């Protein structure tokens, strides 16, 4: 026979009563609740608190004589998983786990659902054996294993066929793409869905001589998909330009724009940048999830002690605070978190940004526009006539902006801004190098926060890691306690949840430098060595590398990530040359 008969039919409520898990009265209450809500009985019982999910699934496993599989630690075979279409997997809360002697092992959130079992046998056309899985784990797993890469490839092929062999007419294509069924629209929709599902911060569309590369930045690292249908690039660029309100006839100059899309019920703000390249136009899109709610400092991951100091600093009535770091180090997140804390009816806040990334209520946000002469300095001058209490300047780019910002800080305003420097110590001297008067910097600067983003070890595949001899030598430069050197360092083995990278998600590492008299005196004299010495002797100063090492000792990140942060911030904490560092620098996160 092709099919395997399911286990004998049992009623879940009777089964739980027989095993003394719930009482008859609780069962009656749950049945009445189920009748009014329409949910399954098992879900109703767990929602009412009569039974926990694990106990329920263990009883089902024993009674039906089927395994209880923990999906969190399961290694999936993508070919087997895709034997069951995603729509059916979600409908029947099922996933194909393994195959033995022609029989498929299928994980089911409700193995008592006979209708689902019969449909699965019909769809899969093979004998199946059931396994019990947690519904919450199953739903998370389906998002991870059913990526849209195959669908993107097939839609690209469909679009290539539709374009035909002749050169397409731009006007015809733009008119045709108004239809929601047009392949170019479906391709873009699938591309955005896949990016949101994979937690991408950026999408890169890059034409090459014979292919188009679509790369997504996930946790700061690019993941690539190559499409042979080279001519789809022009259609994609055209459609994105229309959506962003850009000039579709201009292909020789870079253009910038933005638009908003709804993906799986979430509002995604998309910043678009186009650039002419050798084989066409390259497009990079930054995705900003506006549905995540208001940004706040508690969500930055800043250590509690440092967070308390930062909160005290931003509540001072005047002065300048800088947040520094390379592109993609999370400076915007920190500054918006600070603005959210300061945003009260009695406080007037004006920002000058390029671009405005998140729209905040009650805050006057100004988009810088260099094309019409609306530079940071111009906005800053105008803002000072608008009676502000707090001013945010997107970036200190030139001498004029720096001087106006410092004078505003001297005259009773709190000024927040960013600077592209490697650490907090070099930031104050950088202002002087840009042409600011030393006395102005010393009179206005309250403090500097430097930050980076390091990748978190994937919880699903984390395992113990023993440092090499070279790493042990390097670790001694951190002045760690002997017990710390024996700490349980970890790294990720690589699994389906982290796309075999060993990392999932990122966390910020920070160093904060608050000005004291010794530092201010060295600033006035432009004495770099004395300023650096005074900063390092400050009892509250801890370098970025030390902060990253704290996370490694806690098992949050790896020594590889610590090495990368330490090497780019503090020379004295750099590892030996033969310790491997990531090829791709972390970036692309706001």
Secondary structure as UniProt FT lines:
FT   HELIX           12..18
FT   TURN            19..20
FT   HELIX           24..37
FT   HELIX           41..48
FT   HELIX           53..64
FT   STRAND          67..68
FT   HELIX           71..73
FT   HELIX           78..81
FT   TURN            82..83
FT   HELIX           86..91
FT   TURN            92..93
FT   STRAND          94..100
FT   TURN            101..102
FT   STRAND          103..108
FT   TURN            111..112
FT   HELIX           114..124
FT   STRAND          128..132
FT   HELIX           135..145
FT   HELIX           149..163
FT   HELIX           170..176
FT   TURN            177..178
FT   TURN            180..181
FT   HELIX           183..197
FT   TURN            198..199
FT   STRAND          200..207
FT   STRAND          212..218
FT   TURN            219..220
FT   STRAND          221..227
FT   TURN            230..231
FT   HELIX           232..244
FT   TURN            248..249
FT   STRAND          255..263
FT   TURN            264..265
FT   STRAND          266..277
FT   TURN            278..279
FT   STRAND          280..289
FT   HELIX           290..292
FT   HELIX           297..300
FT   HELIX           304..314
FT   STRAND          319..324
FT   TURN            327..328
FT   HELIX           331..342
FT   TURN            345..346
FT   STRAND          349..353
FT   TURN            361..362
FT   STRAND          364..367
FT   HELIX           370..372
FT   HELIX           376..384
FT   TURN            385..387
FT   STRAND          390..393
FT   HELIX           399..410
FT   TURN            411..412
FT   STRAND          414..419
FT   HELIX           425..433
FT   TURN            434..435
FT   HELIX           438..444
FT   STRAND          445..457
FT   TURN            459..461
FT   STRAND          462..464
FT   HELIX           469..475
FT   HELIX           476..478
FT   HELIX           482..485
FT   STRAND          490..492
FT   HELIX           496..498
FT   TURN            499..500
FT   STRAND          503..514
FT   HELIX           517..524
FT   TURN            525..526
FT   HELIX           528..537
FT   TURN            539..540
FT   HELIX           544..553
FT   TURN            554..555
FT   HELIX           559..569
FT   HELIX           571..573
FT   TURN            577..578
//
